[in-house]
Each structure stands twice: as structure tokens, then as C-alpha cells.
Amino acid sequence: MNMTKTASHLREGISETAKQVADLGRTTGEKLDEVRCGTADALADAASSVRTTGRQGSDAIDDLAKSAARKLDSTAAFVRNHDVRDMFGNVRQVVRRHPASSLVGAVAVGFLLGSTLWLNRSWRRGPDQAD
């Protein structure tokens, strides 16, 4: 008889555990559905944000390109309308108005030109020939 009671208690325990597992599964499924919907909403919001940012970035690049093109057109018109003498006159005016900046610019241009010439000379000579 003791064995029958134990088997009965065991069946009841298994039955109760099965109900608890089923309840836990249902609750977990409901929570996963809630999280799934929230995740889907967050992903949709992110996609919208990417689209908007992409359009804004495209507009910014377009504006930058248009600005650069306008400046190039302006420079082309200046070069077309002024001879070398006029250009040197304009350079002189800039140097007179901004002598320190002009000196820094001249040093920078000289450094870049000297570096380019030095690299060009070294390149022609080759790595096996020393200075």
C-alpha cells in the first residue's frame, strides 16, 4: 500500500509540475510577444532614422558640392577676366593687408615645394644610392 500512495503522490506531483511548466511556458510566451513587438517597433524607428539621416547627409553633400562648384566658377571667372599683372597686383594687396598670414603661407608653400622636390630627387636615385 505504501507503494500505491507513493505512486499516487508522484503522479500528483508530476501533474502539478506539468501545470506549472505549462503556465510558465504561457507566461514566457506572452512576455516574449511583448518584447518582440517592442523590438520590432524599435527596429522600425531605427530604420526611419537611418532614412532621414541619409537624406539629410545627401542634402549636406549636395549643398557642399554646389558651394564648391560656385567657388570654382568664381575662380574661373576671375582667372578669365584678369591677366597676370592684375593677379600679382591682387596678391600684393593681400600681402600688404595681412603680412603675417602671408609670410606663414609663403613658408608653408616653400616647405611643401622643397619637400616635393627632395622626395622626387630621392625617388629617382633609388633606395640603394645614399645622399
Secondary structure as UniProt FT lines:
FT   HELIX           2..81
FT   HELIX           84..97
FT   HELIX           99..125
FT   TURN            127..128
//
